[in-house]
Amino acid sequence: MAARSNNNCLAQVGAGVAVGGALGGAVGACYGTFEAFRHRIPGLLKIRYVGRATVSTAVAFGLFMGAGSLIHSGRSN
């Protein structure tokens, strides 16, 4: 029975990381695009700037959503 609840917890954490990563990627893409145009980044460097903002925000959101899911999955109903 313990292995079954452990897999359920792992699934919850994985889902939290996936949702956080997707949400963070969307927010990071919007924010990165806005900042690239605001700071007048030249030419193709905009793509690097937007990509860096997207990935870093996705990783941060995914980390925190995964940690929150881990904490939440340990609680008994």
N, C-alpha and C positions, 0 to 999 in steps of 0.2 A: 504494500500500500504506500510506503514511503517513496518508492521509486516513481510511482504514478504522480504523486503530488510534486515531486521534484521536477518531473518533465513538464507539468502544468506551469510551475513557476518559471522554468526556463522559457517556455513558450510565451508567457506573459512579458518577460523581460525582452525577449526578441521582438515581440510586437511593439513594445514601448520604444525600443531603439529604432525600429523601422518607421514608426509614425513620427517620432521626433526628428529623425533624419530627413524625412520627406517635408515636414513642416519647416524645418530649419533651412533646407535647400531652397524652398520657395521664398522664404523671407530673405535669405541671403542673396538670392538672385535679384530680387527687387531692390534691396538696399545697396548692393554692389553696383547695379546699373545706375541708380540715382547718384551715388557717390562718384562714380567714374565720370559722369557728365558734369557734376557739380565742380569737381576739381580739374576739369578739362584735361583728362588723361589723353595723350595723343594716340591716334591710330589703333593699331592692333594690340597695344598695351591694355586697352579697355577689356579685351577678352581675358587676359591674365588677371586683371584686377577683379573683374566680376567672378571669374572662376575661383579665385582665392577667397573672396567673401562668401561665395556659395558653399564651398567645401568646409571652411572653418565654422560657419554658422550651423551647417548640418551636423558636423561632429559635436559641437557644443550642445545643441538641442537633443541630439540622439543620446549623448552621455547622460544628461540630466533626466530625460524621459525614461531611459533604461534604469537609472538609479531609483527614480520614483516608483517604477513598476516593481523593482526588486523589493523595496521597502513595503509597498502595498501588498505584494504576494505573500509576505510573511505573516500578515494579519489573519486571524481566524474570524470567520463570519459568525 
